[in-house]
Amino acid sequence: MLNLGYAYTEVESEAETMALVSTRKVPAFLVNGKVFQGEPYFGNFFKTAVKLHKEKNRILVKFAGKYKRKFRFQITPTNKKAIFLEDFTKPDLVPELKQTEFPIALPVLNIQETWLRGARIVFEEKNGSFHQEFELDPIPPFGIVKMPLLLKLDEPRKKDLDFRIKLMREGVLDAADLSLETKKLEEPHRITFHSKIDRSVQYFSVRYPKNYDPEKSYGVIFSLHGAGVEASHLASQYSSKDWAFVITPTNRRPYGFDWQDWGRLDFLEVYNLAMKRFPINPDRVYLSGGSMGGQGTWHIGLHHPSLFAALAPQAGWSTLHVYQPFAMQPSRMFASPEVLVARERARNDGNNLFFLENAEHLPVIITQGAKDKTVPPMHARLFRKHLEARNFDVNYRELPDKAHWWDEPRSAGGGSDALDNDEIIDFLKKRRRSVPDAFKIRLYDLSLNNR
């Protein structure tokens, strides 16, 4: 029922050595009794540094999966002291924008029992003369730092830019290739920025309006990705609109925070950046998303209803209590009442049904596949029931032959039907933000309601 299990093995090593562990669907593992974090999903960008003892090493792996009991645990001895990880955050090059400065972030893993200090990152252009160096922040033993950098080109580039990047300290510790791809303005492309929240480098993707005119004012569809989906991929699932931008924030990770907490803050930061950067009419701002992004549409939309003209959630869950029941967890059965009360209070912020009162002046179009086994239709039907009981503006679309996600039939511009359906887009296009004379608001998070 819980699809959770453990695997045990023993590994012989001829000598004491460092090793790199690569995992998929492994939340945690133990090596010789020491607990390490794994990769609970299947992104393949996370590696863990461990130390193997001479002779026998005992390994216990905790694996989990919502459907299939399948995981990966791969351990590889290494003599390297530090390496780049694959999870680069980088922008696209858009020649029409004539940019020369680009925030970039490179993750570095320290594979030592001592601090890594005095290292630097070197960018060298392949087939070119560009060269730039950065000092790397100190990294604790076995730690990871995703280093925020500002790449400064000598002039705007019209073609792809290929680099050889090196991690240096008394020689080359590691090296990798990094490319910045060139995109046309009308193509979906990534824009990076330094976050004011924690100085990290984040990105969002944007699809400009068809036949874009900077002198005109446009609407904007903010679309929130589902679990495991890159924001850059989601932007490509929309066709170009002649009346609106399409902007896809990241939630800080492809899985992230269910668009709550850091995920909600990430959205708000991208919202503020977009409203300053692009000619957007604040009365024509729309929020959409599928699966985890559908939950994010409910969560963010109901916490910040004054920002939006309409919501368009697809396959979004009603509350985490229903989507992932905690009834069988040992902590639920054996924890003290005081601990359970504190945990429930922390989780109530994710109960979307509790905040439905905030949609009184916020039109909603709900899309749901009747054959969805990931987020069953009961969630969408609950939203519909309670919105209609309040006589709120809701349009409900339940497709009998669709499951969790679907592309076909493609929209006229090639977008995926699950989110870029003509009925959804027409619903949004006709709406403008409503500013009532009086309203009621229900909030739980004191960062929003602090008076």
C-alpha positions in Angstrom: 0.0 0.0 0.0 2.8 2.4 0.9 5.2 1.1 -1.8 8.2 1.6 0.5 11.0 -0.9 0.9 14.6 -1.5 1.9 17.5 -3.3 0.2 20.7 -4.4 1.8 24.1 -5.4 0.4 27.7 -5.5 1.3 30.6 -4.2 -0.8 34.3 -5.1 -0.5 36.9 -2.4 -1.1 40.6 -3.2 -1.4 41.5 0.1 0.3 39.9 3.1 2.0 38.6 5.3 -0.7 36.1 8.0 -1.6 33.2 7.1 -3.8 30.3 8.8 -5.7 26.8 7.5 -5.2 24.1 8.1 -7.9 20.5 7.2 -7.0 17.0 7.3 -8.4 13.9 7.0 -6.3 16.0 6.6 -3.2 15.1 9.1 -0.5 18.0 8.0 1.8 20.6 5.3 2.3 23.1 4.2 4.9 26.8 3.4 4.4 28.4 1.7 7.4 25.7 3.1 9.7 25.9 6.8 8.4 22.8 8.3 6.8 23.0 10.1 3.5 20.5 11.9 1.3 19.7 10.3 -2.0 17.7 11.4 -5.1 14.0 10.7 -4.2 12.9 11.3 -7.8 14.6 10.4 -11.1 16.3 13.6 -12.2 19.8 12.1 -12.3 21.5 15.4 -11.4 22.3 14.6 -7.8 25.3 12.7 -6.6 26.4 11.9 -3.0 30.0 11.7 -1.8 30.7 8.8 0.7 33.8 7.2 2.2 34.3 3.4 1.8 36.3 1.5 4.4 38.9 -1.1 3.6 37.3 -4.5 3.2 33.6 -4.9 4.0 31.1 -2.0 3.7 27.5 -2.4 4.7 24.9 -0.5 2.6 21.2 -0.2 3.4 19.0 1.5 0.8 15.5 3.0 1.4 13.5 3.1 -1.8 10.1 4.4 -2.6 7.8 4.7 -5.6 4.2 5.7 -6.2 3.7 3.0 -8.8 6.6 0.7 -9.6 9.1 -0.7 -7.0 12.0 0.2 -9.2 15.1 2.2 -8.1 18.8 2.7 -8.9 21.8 2.7 -6.6 25.2 3.0 -8.2 28.4 3.5 -6.3 31.7 4.4 -8.1 35.1 4.8 -6.4 36.8 8.1 -7.4 40.1 9.8 -6.8 38.8 13.2 -7.6 38.6 15.9 -4.9 35.7 17.8 -6.4 33.5 17.7 -9.5 30.8 19.7 -11.3 27.3 18.3 -11.1 25.1 18.3 -14.2 22.4 20.6 -12.9 23.6 23.9 -14.5 21.2 26.9 -14.5 21.8 28.8 -17.6 20.0 31.3 -20.0 19.4 31.2 -23.7 21.0 33.7 -26.0 18.5 36.0 -27.9 20.4 38.1 -30.4 17.5 40.6 -30.8 17.8 41.6 -27.1 21.6 42.4 -27.5 22.5 41.2 -24.0 26.0 40.8 -22.7 25.5 39.9 -19.1 24.0 36.5 -18.0 23.6 35.1 -14.5 24.7 31.4 -14.4 24.9 28.8 -11.6 27.2 25.8 -11.5 26.9 23.1 -8.8 30.2 21.8 -7.3 30.5 18.8 -5.1 33.3 18.5 -2.6 34.5 14.8 -2.4 36.8 15.3 0.6 36.6 15.1 4.4 38.1 18.6 4.6 36.9 22.0 3.4 37.5 22.9 -0.3 39.0 26.4 -0.2 40.8 28.6 -2.7 39.3 27.0 -5.8 38.1 28.9 -8.9 36.0 28.3 -11.9 37.4 29.2 -15.4 35.3 29.8 -18.5 37.1 29.4 -21.8 35.4 29.8 -25.1 35.9 27.0 -27.6 37.1 28.4 -30.9 37.2 31.9 -29.4 39.1 34.2 -27.2 36.7 34.8 -24.3 38.1 34.0 -20.9 36.6 34.7 -17.4 37.4 33.4 -14.0 35.5 33.3 -10.7 36.5 32.5 -7.1 34.5 29.6 -5.7 32.9 29.9 -2.3 34.4 27.5 0.4 32.6 24.2 0.4 32.3 22.0 3.5 33.3 18.3 3.6 31.0 16.3 1.3 29.0 19.5 0.6 27.6 21.0 -2.5 27.5 24.7 -3.5 25.6 25.8 -6.5 27.8 28.8 -7.3 26.0 31.9 -8.6 28.0 33.7 -11.3 27.6 36.6 -13.7 29.0 35.9 -17.1 30.0 39.1 -18.9 30.5 38.8 -22.7 32.5 41.4 -24.7 29.7 41.8 -27.2 26.2 40.3 -28.0 26.5 36.9 -29.7 24.4 35.8 -32.7 25.4 32.1 -32.5 25.5 29.4 -29.9 28.3 29.9 -27.4 30.4 26.8 -26.4 32.6 26.8 -23.3 35.0 24.5 -21.6 34.7 25.1 -17.9 37.3 24.1 -15.5 37.4 23.7 -11.7 40.9 24.8 -10.6 43.0 24.5 -7.5 46.7 23.7 -7.9 45.7 22.1 -11.2 42.5 21.0 -12.8 40.1 19.3 -10.4 37.4 18.7 -13.0 36.2 20.0 -16.4 33.0 20.0 -18.4 31.4 21.4 -21.5 28.7 24.1 -21.3 26.8 25.6 -24.2 24.4 28.6 -24.4 21.9 28.1 -27.1 20.7 30.8 -29.4 16.9 31.3 -29.7 14.8 33.7 -31.7 12.7 36.2 -29.8 9.4 34.4 -30.8 10.7 31.0 -29.5 10.4 30.0 -25.9 13.6 30.9 -24.1 15.1 30.9 -20.6 15.9 34.1 -18.7 18.1 33.8 -15.6 18.2 36.2 -12.7 19.8 36.6 -9.3 17.2 35.9 -6.7 16.8 38.6 -4.0 15.6 35.9 -1.6 18.9 34.0 -1.3 21.2 35.3 -4.1 20.9 32.0 -6.0 20.5 32.1 -9.8 17.0 31.1 -10.9 15.3 31.1 -14.3 12.0 31.4 -15.9 10.9 30.7 -19.5 9.0 33.1 -21.7 7.1 32.9 -24.9 6.6 36.3 -26.5 3.3 37.3 -28.1 2.9 36.7 -31.8 4.0 39.7 -33.9 5.2 41.4 -30.7 5.1 45.2 -30.5 6.8 46.7 -27.5 4.5 49.7 -27.7 1.4 47.6 -27.1 0.1 46.3 -23.8 -0.5 42.6 -23.4 -1.9 40.0 -21.0 0.1 37.3 -19.5 -0.5 33.6 -18.7 1.7 32.4 -15.9 1.8 28.6 -16.2 3.1 26.4 -13.4 4.7 23.1 -14.3 4.0 19.7 -12.9 6.3 17.4 -10.9 9.4 16.5 -12.8 8.7 18.9 -15.6 11.1 21.7 -16.5 9.7 25.2 -16.9 11.5 25.5 -20.2 9.6 22.4 -21.5 6.2 23.7 -20.3 6.7 26.9 -22.2 7.1 24.9 -25.4 3.7 23.2 -24.8 1.9 26.5 -25.5 1.3 28.1 -28.9 2.1 31.8 -29.4 -0.8 34.2 -28.6 -1.3 37.5 -30.3 -2.6 39.0 -27.0 -0.5 37.5 -24.2 2.9 36.5 -23.0 3.3 32.9 -21.6 5.7 32.8 -18.7 6.7 29.7 -16.8 8.5 30.0 -13.4 10.5 27.1 -11.9 9.3 26.4 -8.4 13.0 26.3 -7.6 13.2 22.7 -8.9 11.4 20.4 -11.4 9.8 18.9 -8.2 10.3 21.8 -5.8 7.9 22.6 -3.1 4.4 21.9 -4.6 4.4 25.6 -5.3 4.1 26.3 -1.6 6.6 28.0 0.7 9.8 28.6 -1.5 7.8 27.7 -4.6 5.2 30.4 -3.9 8.0 32.9 -3.2 9.7 32.0 -6.5 6.5 32.6 -8.3 6.0 36.0 -6.7 9.6 37.0 -7.6 9.1 36.1 -11.2 5.7 37.9 -11.2 7.3 41.1 -10.0 10.2 40.7 -12.5 7.8 40.1 -15.4 5.5 43.0 -14.6 8.6 45.4 -14.6 10.2 43.9 -17.7 7.4 43.4 -20.1 4.5 45.6 -21.2 1.8 43.8 -19.3 -1.7 45.0 -18.3 -2.1 44.2 -14.6 -5.8 43.6 -15.1 -5.0 40.8 -17.6 -2.9 38.4 -15.5 -3.9 34.7 -15.6 -2.6 31.7 -13.7 -2.6 28.2 -15.0 -0.9 24.8 -14.5 -1.3 21.1 -14.5 -0.9 18.4 -11.9 1.5 19.8 -9.2 1.1 23.0 -11.2 -2.7 22.7 -10.9 -2.3 22.5 -7.1 0.0 25.5 -7.4 -2.7 27.4 -9.4 -5.2 26.8 -6.5 -2.7 27.5 -3.8 -1.2 30.7 -5.2 -4.4 31.9 -6.8 -6.4 31.6 -3.6 -3.6 33.1 -1.5 -3.2 36.1 -3.8 -6.5 36.5 -5.6 -6.1 40.2 -6.1 -3.3 39.5 -8.6 -5.3 37.6 -11.2 -8.2 37.9 -13.6 -8.8 34.2 -13.7 -7.5 30.7 -12.8 -7.2 27.6 -15.0 -6.1 24.6 -13.0 -5.8 21.2 -14.6 -5.6 18.0 -12.5 -4.8 19.9 -9.3 -5.3 18.2 -5.9 -7.7 19.6 -3.3 -5.6 19.1 -0.3 -2.5 17.0 0.6 -4.5 15.3 3.3 -6.6 13.6 0.6 -3.9 13.3 -2.2 -1.4 11.6 0.1 -3.1 10.3 3.2 -0.9 10.2 6.3 -3.1 7.7 8.1 -0.6 4.8 7.9 2.5 6.7 8.8 4.1 5.6 12.1 4.4 9.2 13.2 0.7 9.6 12.7 -0.1 6.6 14.9 2.6 6.9 17.6 3.5 10.6 17.9 2.4 12.7 20.9 -0.8 14.7 20.5 1.2 18.0 20.8 3.5 17.0 17.9 0.5 16.0 15.8 -1.3 19.3 16.5 1.8 21.3 15.5 2.2 19.3 12.2 -1.4 19.7 11.3 -1.2 23.4 11.8 1.8 23.6 9.5 0.0 21.5 6.8 -3.3 23.5 6.9 -1.8 26.1 4.6 -2.0 23.5 1.8 -5.7 22.8 2.3 -7.0 24.5 -0.9 -10.6 23.8 0.0 -10.2 25.9 3.1 -9.4 29.0 1.0 -12.1 28.7 -1.6 -13.9 31.7 -0.1 -11.1 33.8 -1.7 -12.4 32.9 -5.2 -15.6 35.0 -4.8 -14.4 37.5 -7.4 -12.0 35.2 -9.3 -13.4 33.2 -12.3 -12.1 29.6 -12.6 -12.1 27.1 -15.4 -11.3 23.6 -14.2 -10.0 20.8 -16.5 -9.8 17.2 -15.5 -9.4 13.8 -17.2 -12.0 11.3 -16.0 -9.4 8.4 -16.3 -6.8 10.2 -14.2 -5.2 7.8 -11.7 -2.5 10.2 -10.5 -4.9 13.0 -9.3 -8.3 11.3 -9.4 -11.3 13.3 -10.6 -12.7 13.4 -7.1 -10.4 16.4 -6.4 -11.8 18.5 -9.3 -15.3 17.4 -8.5 -14.9 18.7 -4.9 -13.7 22.1 -6.2 -16.7 22.2 -8.6 -19.2 21.2 -5.9 -18.0 23.9 -3.4 -17.6 26.7 -5.9 -21.1 26.1 -7.4 -22.6 25.9 -3.9 -21.3 29.4 -3.4 -22.5 30.6 -6.8 -19.0 31.5 -7.8 -17.9 31.8 -11.5 -16.7 28.3 -12.4 -16.5 26.4 -15.7 -16.0 22.7 -15.3 -14.5 20.5 -18.0 -14.2 16.7 -17.3 -13.0 14.8 -20.4 -14.3 11.2 -20.3 -11.5 9.6 -22.4 -8.5 11.5 -20.9 -6.1 10.6 -18.1 -3.6 12.7 -16.3 -2.0 14.6 -19.2 -2.6 14.6 -22.9 -1.2 16.5 -25.9 -3.8 15.6 -28.6 -5.6 17.2 -30.3 -3.0 19.9 -30.6 -4.1 23.6 -30.7 -3.9 25.5 -34.0 -0.5 26.7 -32.9 0.8 23.3 -31.8 0.2 23.6 -28.0 -0.8 20.7 -25.8 -4.6 20.3 -25.4 -4.4 19.7 -21.6 -3.5 23.4 -21.0 -3.6 25.2 -24.4 -7.1 24.1 -25.3 -9.1 26.8 -27.2 -11.9 26.7 -24.6 -9.5 27.4 -21.8 -7.7 30.1 -23.6 -10.9 31.8 -24.7 -12.2 31.7 -21.1 -9.0 33.5 -19.9 -8.9 36.0 -22.8 -12.4 37.3 -22.0 -11.7 38.0 -18.3 -10.4 41.1 -16.7 -9.4 41.6 -13.1 -12.4 42.5 -10.9 -11.9 45.1 -8.2 -15.0 44.8 -5.8 -16.1 47.5 -3.4 -15.9 45.1 -0.6 -14.6 41.5 -0.2 -13.9 38.8 2.3 -10.5 37.1 2.5 -9.5 33.9 4.4 -5.7 33.4 5.0 -3.7 31.2 7.2 0.0 32.1 6.6 1.0 35.0 8.8 3.5 36.2 6.1 0.4 37.2 4.1 -1.9 38.2 6.9 0.2 39.9 9.6 -2.2 42.5 11.1 
